[in-house]
Amino acid sequence: MFGFLWAATFYCFLLMLRLRDIDWKKEIGLSAVNWGNMRPVLIRWFIATILILAFTFFYEPDRFLYIPLEAPGIIPFLILAYPVLSALPQEFIFCSFFMRRYGPFIKRWSKPHTDENAVESKAFGFDEWMKIIASAIVFGYAHMLFLNWVAPVFSFMGGLIFAHTYLKTRSLALVTLEHSLYGNSIFLAGIGYYFYSGGIGQ
């Protein structure tokens, strides 16, 4: 699975190299990882983690907190490896690449619905919300390969959050960090097996 994911990431990277106007330093966006941006990210994550724990407790009580209780030794590896092996390539594909490659198409498609004379606002307009929804749909659809309903539904909801963060900050680093927080919450809560081969056929 990781081999396929990273192969897709490399392919998307090659396609992005054809876009000459990309400033890779800004695209990575390490400067966006600051308290001003992290505060809303952490608040959302804290609330989402409570909901994830509640869902796991009622839907999969036998797996509730499985890793902390049964295999605590893998927690450091999970926390360190998940961001690099999984969150980073996914956010590169579904945020950086998707927004750069298909964002202009969505903008052209939605242009009749926008008011060109409208006063510029910090709030997202129709174009931005269409990009967020489109990214989340594709992100959720990619998780259908696990053949269960939990992975695509949770991924769609997470995709809305991640795409929103990316469009707001244009920071691959920040959205990767945010994705990592949610991913670790899911695995530590006990339903991570839905997001790898263990969930197939369930």
C-alpha positions as CSV (number, residue, x, y, z in Angstrom):
1,M,0.0,0.0,0.0
2,F,2.8,2.4,0.9
3,G,4.6,1.5,-2.3
4,F,1.5,2.4,-4.4
5,L,0.9,5.6,-2.4
6,W,4.5,6.8,-2.9
7,A,4.5,5.8,-6.5
8,A,1.4,8.0,-7.1
9,T,3.0,10.8,-5.1
10,F,6.1,10.7,-7.3
11,Y,4.0,10.7,-10.5
12,C,2.0,13.7,-9.2
13,F,5.3,15.4,-8.3
14,L,6.6,15.0,-11.9
15,L,3.4,16.5,-13.2
16,M,3.7,19.5,-10.9
17,L,7.3,20.1,-12.1
18,R,5.7,21.1,-15.4
19,L,4.0,24.0,-13.6
20,R,6.8,26.6,-13.6
21,D,5.1,29.1,-11.4
22,I,5.4,27.0,-8.2
23,D,7.4,28.4,-5.3
24,W,8.3,25.2,-3.5
25,K,9.3,27.1,-0.3
26,K,5.9,28.6,-0.1
27,E,4.2,25.4,-1.1
28,I,5.9,23.5,1.8
29,G,4.9,26.5,4.0
30,L,6.9,25.8,7.2
31,S,6.3,29.4,8.3
32,A,2.6,28.7,8.4
33,V,3.2,26.2,11.3
34,N,2.7,28.8,14.0
35,W,0.4,29.3,17.0
36,G,-2.1,31.5,15.0
37,N,-2.7,28.6,12.6
38,M,-2.2,25.8,15.0
39,R,-4.8,27.0,17.6
40,P,-7.9,26.3,15.4
41,V,-6.3,23.1,14.2
42,L,-5.8,21.8,17.7
43,I,-9.3,22.9,18.8
44,R,-10.9,21.0,15.9
45,W,-8.7,18.0,16.5
46,F,-9.5,17.9,20.2
47,I,-13.2,17.9,19.5
48,A,-12.9,15.4,16.7
49,T,-10.8,13.1,18.9
50,I,-13.6,13.0,21.5
51,L,-16.1,12.1,18.8
52,I,-13.7,9.4,17.4
53,L,-13.3,7.9,20.9
54,A,-17.1,7.9,21.4
55,F,-17.7,6.3,18.0
56,T,-15.1,3.6,18.7
57,F,-16.4,2.9,22.2
58,F,-20.0,2.3,20.9
59,Y,-19.2,0.8,17.4
60,E,-16.1,-1.3,18.1
61,P,-16.0,-1.7,21.9
62,D,-13.7,-4.7,21.7
63,R,-11.1,-2.6,19.9
64,F,-11.4,0.5,22.0
65,L,-7.9,1.8,22.9
66,Y,-6.4,-1.4,21.6
67,I,-3.0,0.0,20.9
68,P,-2.5,1.9,24.1
69,L,-3.7,-1.1,26.2
70,E,-2.3,-4.0,24.2
71,A,0.6,-2.7,22.1
72,P,1.9,0.5,23.7
73,G,5.4,-0.2,22.3
74,I,4.4,0.8,18.8
75,I,3.0,4.3,19.8
76,P,6.4,6.1,19.3
77,F,6.8,4.5,15.9
78,L,3.2,5.4,14.9
79,I,3.6,9.0,16.0
80,L,6.9,9.4,14.1
81,A,6.3,7.2,11.0
82,Y,2.6,8.0,10.2
83,P,3.3,11.7,9.2
84,V,6.0,10.8,6.8
85,L,4.8,7.4,5.4
86,S,1.1,8.2,5.1
87,A,0.0,11.8,5.8
88,L,2.6,13.6,3.8
89,P,2.1,11.8,0.5
90,Q,-1.7,11.9,0.8
91,E,-1.8,15.6,1.4
92,F,0.6,16.2,-1.4
93,I,-1.7,14.3,-3.8
94,F,-5.1,15.5,-2.6
95,C,-4.2,19.1,-1.6
96,S,-1.0,20.4,-3.2
97,F,-1.4,18.5,-6.5
98,F,-5.2,18.4,-6.7
99,M,-5.6,22.2,-6.0
100,R,-2.8,23.1,-8.5
101,R,-3.9,20.8,-11.2
102,Y,-7.7,20.9,-11.0
103,G,-8.3,24.1,-9.1
104,P,-8.2,26.3,-12.2
105,F,-10.8,23.9,-13.9
106,I,-13.1,24.2,-10.9
107,K,-12.7,27.9,-10.9
108,R,-13.6,28.2,-14.6
109,W,-16.5,25.9,-14.1
110,S,-17.9,27.9,-11.2
111,K,-17.2,31.3,-12.7
112,P,-20.8,32.0,-13.8
113,H,-21.9,31.6,-10.1
114,T,-19.5,34.2,-8.8
115,D,-19.9,38.0,-8.7
116,E,-16.8,39.7,-10.2
117,N,-17.8,43.0,-8.7
118,A,-18.1,41.6,-5.2
119,V,-16.0,43.1,-2.5
120,E,-13.0,40.9,-1.7
121,S,-13.4,39.0,1.6
122,K,-11.3,36.7,3.8
123,A,-14.2,34.3,3.8
124,F,-14.2,31.5,1.2
125,G,-16.4,32.0,-1.8
126,F,-18.2,29.5,-4.1
127,D,-15.0,28.6,-5.9
128,E,-13.1,27.7,-2.8
129,W,-15.9,25.6,-1.3
130,M,-16.2,23.7,-4.6
131,K,-12.5,22.9,-4.5
132,I,-12.8,21.8,-0.8
133,I,-15.8,19.5,-1.6
134,A,-14.2,18.1,-4.7
135,S,-10.9,17.3,-2.9
136,A,-12.8,15.7,0.0
137,I,-14.9,13.5,-2.4
138,V,-11.8,12.3,-4.2
139,F,-10.0,11.7,-0.9
140,G,-12.9,9.7,0.4
141,Y,-13.3,7.8,-2.9
142,A,-9.7,6.8,-2.7
143,H,-10.3,5.1,0.6
144,M,-13.1,2.9,-0.8
145,L,-10.5,0.3,-1.7
146,F,-10.6,-0.9,1.9
147,L,-14.1,-2.2,1.3
148,N,-15.8,-0.8,4.4
149,W,-17.9,2.3,5.0
150,V,-15.8,3.7,7.9
151,A,-12.7,4.6,5.8
152,P,-14.4,6.6,3.0
153,V,-16.9,8.3,5.3
154,F,-14.2,9.4,7.8
155,S,-11.9,10.3,5.0
156,F,-14.5,12.5,3.3
157,M,-15.0,14.4,6.6
158,G,-11.3,14.7,7.2
159,G,-10.8,15.7,3.6
160,L,-13.1,18.7,4.1
161,I,-11.0,19.8,7.1
162,F,-7.7,19.2,5.4
163,A,-8.6,21.0,2.1
164,H,-10.0,23.9,4.1
165,T,-6.8,24.2,6.1
166,Y,-4.7,24.0,2.9
167,L,-6.6,26.6,1.0
168,K,-6.5,28.9,4.0
169,T,-2.8,28.6,4.5
170,R,-1.3,27.1,1.3
171,S,0.9,25.1,3.6
172,L,1.7,21.4,2.9
173,A,3.6,21.2,6.2
174,L,0.6,22.4,8.3
175,V,-2.0,20.2,6.6
176,T,0.3,17.2,6.9
177,L,0.7,17.9,10.6
178,E,-3.1,18.2,10.9
179,H,-3.7,15.0,9.0
180,S,-1.2,13.2,11.3
181,L,-3.0,14.3,14.4
182,Y,-6.3,12.9,13.1
183,G,-4.7,9.7,11.9
184,N,-3.0,9.0,15.2
185,S,-6.2,9.6,17.0
186,I,-8.0,7.1,14.8
187,F,-5.3,4.4,15.3
188,L,-4.9,5.0,19.0
189,A,-8.7,5.0,19.5
190,G,-8.8,1.5,18.0
191,I,-10.4,1.8,14.5
192,G,-7.2,2.2,12.5
193,Y,-7.5,-1.3,11.1
194,Y,-10.3,0.1,8.8
195,F,-7.6,2.2,7.1
196,Y,-5.3,-0.6,6.2
197,S,-5.7,-4.2,4.8
198,G,-7.1,-5.4,8.1
199,G,-10.4,-3.6,7.3
200,I,-10.9,-5.4,4.0
201,G,-13.9,-7.6,4.0
202,Q,-15.3,-6.3,7.3
